[in-house]
Amino acid sequence: MKKIGKILLRLIIGLIVLIGILYGAVFLGHRVFFQMPHTAEATIPVLGEGDFAFGAASRQQPKTTEEYIKVLAQQVKSYNEKTSTLWLNNTETNQLLIAQDIKTKKIYRIEPDGRYKTITSDELDKLGGRQMKLNGDWAQLKKDGASGAVVAVDPAALTNYYTFQRYEHLGTYDPFITYAHELFHAIPQETWKKTTYGNTERDERLDDSTARRTRMLLQQQLTLAISDPPNREAHIKDALATYKAYQKNDQKDYQATLLSDRLEGTAYYYELKASLYAGYPDTIKTDDDVYRALSVILKDDNPAYRDSGATIEGYAIGGYSAILLDLLAKEQNQDPNSWKKTIEENGETTPLTLLEQKFENTPLPEAKAIPSEKKYKEWLKQTDNINPKGNGPENIFNLAYGILY
């Protein structure tokens, strides 16, 4: 028995040593040898001018969780004052937002009217929420009459512009975007007509270089249609010519992108409008202000809004097409909710296919040449100045540090 006891003791001591080594290695790896990219200043300039300016560089960024909660509460209030205008018969209304500091574990409950208070872990449990562990984490609240979301707040990310300056339509640290965007998936979209579109596994199809370059061109053309109003129709026709050629030349990739164009595109449309209203309440008061702001933000093919991959491209392609459907409805004195009703009731539609239908009897120009592989790589690389990605070891140690510490 004594021998067994000694063996067990050695095993326990060995396990403790191994755990200590693990914690120490992760700490040193993350904090010393493999630090994630960090900047305390915005690396991109203010967009716009005077009272009509956007982006992280145009805002005073909170540096503590307590300061940020005040900003987040104001965003929630401004958003809830506009929810009825953001989507047809919008059901994403009066949603709680609970924010948890992932370091201190302090929890804040923010009401739809912007009032907030701290709550306990037990109170969070009773609401059906769960503890937040990593930056970007979120969970839906839906229990005993409470509806909303729990989001993570990382105090370290508050001072790192690389973590949020890609979202110039909000202009500050971005858990609000998760709240608005993900609840749009969870609440309104759940009532829509189901779709038969595939690629539910979200394969980005990065090996299909021709398709990715074609969709890059499509993103650029849709962006121009928003940011260059005098030539809007010409840019839309260019985009539709590209889309027509893409459908003919790469049927497999086309089929793989429809789901994201539909679901992520409409959620991104909702996010863009909700975030502008919430992030810039003194500037953005009407939908006309939203469209004008987007024309500023998206001008010159803003690198902050570039993505490549069959699924991730759907955010911009679907979202920008939806904005254009609104703009065309306004120009033609039509109901801007008409296309939203169609999206809800017809599962085999996307904002871009509805935009295509608007021009189905209109002659289109010849499709423009697809950008070269070199142009494609340059286009993507310019995003590194805004949100540089960590390398393999940096990402691994960052994840491990978040879990262990």
Secondary structure as the mmCIF struct_conf table of DSSP 4:
data_model
#
loop_
_struct_conf.conf_type_id
_struct_conf.id
_struct_conf.beg_label_comp_id
_struct_conf.beg_label_asym_id
_struct_conf.beg_label_seq_id
_struct_conf.end_label_comp_id
_struct_conf.end_label_asym_id
_struct_conf.end_label_seq_id
HELX_RH_AL_P HELX_RH_AL_P1 LYS A 2 LEU A 28
HELX_RH_PI_P HELX_RH_PI_P1 GLY A 29 PHE A 33
BEND BEND1 PHE A 34 PHE A 34
HELX_LH_PP_P HELX_LH_PP_P1 GLN A 35 PRO A 37
BEND BEND2 ALA A 40 GLU A 41
BEND BEND3 THR A 43 ILE A 44
HELX_LH_PP_P HELX_LH_PP_P2 PRO A 45 VAL A 46
STRN STRN1 LEU A 47 GLU A 49
TURN_TY1_P TURN_TY1_P1 GLY A 50 ASP A 51
STRN STRN2 PHE A 52 PHE A 54
BEND BEND4 GLY A 55 GLY A 55
HELX_RH_3T_P HELX_RH_3T_P1 ALA A 56 SER A 58
BEND BEND5 ARG A 59 ARG A 59
BEND BEND6 THR A 64 THR A 64
HELX_RH_AL_P HELX_RH_AL_P2 THR A 65 ASN A 80
TURN_TY1_P TURN_TY1_P2 GLU A 81 LYS A 82
HELX_RH_AL_P HELX_RH_AL_P3 THR A 83 LEU A 86
BEND BEND7 TRP A 87 TRP A 87
TURN_TY1_P TURN_TY1_P3 LEU A 88 ASN A 89
BEND BEND8 ASN A 94 ASN A 94
STRN STRN3 LEU A 96 ASP A 101
TURN_TY1_P TURN_TY1_P4 ILE A 102 THR A 104
STRN STRN4 ILE A 107 ILE A 110
TURN_TY1_P TURN_TY1_P5 PRO A 112 ASP A 113
BEND BEND9 GLY A 114 GLY A 114
STRN STRN5 TYR A 116 ILE A 119
HELX_RH_AL_P HELX_RH_AL_P4 SER A 121 LYS A 126
TURN_TY1_P TURN_TY1_P6 LEU A 127 GLY A 128
BEND BEND10 LEU A 134 LEU A 134
TURN_TY1_P TURN_TY1_P7 ASN A 135 GLY A 136
STRN STRN6 TRP A 138 LYS A 143
TURN_TY1_P TURN_TY1_P8 ASP A 144 GLY A 145
STRN STRN7 ALA A 146 VAL A 153
TURN_TY1_P TURN_TY1_P9 PRO A 155 ALA A 156
HELX_RH_3T_P HELX_RH_3T_P2 ALA A 157 THR A 159
HELX_RH_3T_P HELX_RH_3T_P3 TYR A 161 THR A 163
TURN_TY1_P TURN_TY1_P10 PHE A 164 ARG A 166
TURN_TY1_P TURN_TY1_P11 GLU A 168 LEU A 170
BEND BEND11 THR A 172 THR A 172
HELX_RH_AL_P HELX_RH_AL_P5 PRO A 175 ALA A 186
TURN_TY1_P TURN_TY1_P12 ILE A 187 PRO A 188
HELX_RH_3T_P HELX_RH_3T_P4 GLN A 189 THR A 191
BEND BEND12 TRP A 192 TRP A 192
HELX_LH_PP_P HELX_LH_PP_P3 LYS A 193 LYS A 194
TURN_TY1_P TURN_TY1_P13 THR A 200 GLU A 201
TURN_TY1_P TURN_TY1_P14 LEU A 206 ASP A 207
HELX_RH_AL_P HELX_RH_AL_P6 SER A 209 SER A 227
HELX_RH_3T_P HELX_RH_3T_P5 PRO A 229 ASN A 231
HELX_RH_AL_P HELX_RH_AL_P7 ARG A 232 ASN A 249
HELX_RH_AL_P HELX_RH_AL_P8 GLN A 251 GLY A 279
TURN_TY1_P TURN_TY1_P15 PRO A 281 THR A 283
BEND BEND13 THR A 286 THR A 286
HELX_RH_AL_P HELX_RH_AL_P9 ASP A 287 ILE A 297
TURN_TY1_P TURN_TY1_P16 LEU A 298 ASP A 300
HELX_RH_3T_P HELX_RH_3T_P6 PRO A 303 TYR A 305
BEND BEND14 GLY A 309 GLY A 309
TURN_TY1_P TURN_TY1_P17 ALA A 310 ILE A 312
HELX_RH_AL_P HELX_RH_AL_P10 GLU A 313 GLU A 331
TURN_TY1_P TURN_TY1_P18 GLN A 332 ASN A 333
TURN_TY1_P TURN_TY1_P19 PRO A 336 ASN A 337
HELX_RH_AL_P HELX_RH_AL_P11 SER A 338 GLU A 345
TURN_TY1_P TURN_TY1_P20 GLY A 347 GLU A 348
HELX_RH_AL_P HELX_RH_AL_P12 PRO A 351 LYS A 358
TURN_TY1_P TURN_TY1_P21 PHE A 359 ASN A 361
BEND BEND15 THR A 362 THR A 362
HELX_LH_PP_P HELX_LH_PP_P4 PRO A 365 SER A 372
HELX_RH_AL_P HELX_RH_AL_P13 GLU A 373 LYS A 381
HELX_RH_3T_P HELX_RH_3T_P7 GLN A 382 ASN A 385
TURN_TY1_P TURN_TY1_P22 ILE A 386 ILE A 386
BEND BEND16 ASN A 387 ASN A 387
HELX_LH_PP_P HELX_LH_PP_P5 PRO A 388 GLY A 390
HELX_RH_AL_P HELX_RH_AL_P14 GLY A 392 LEU A 404
#
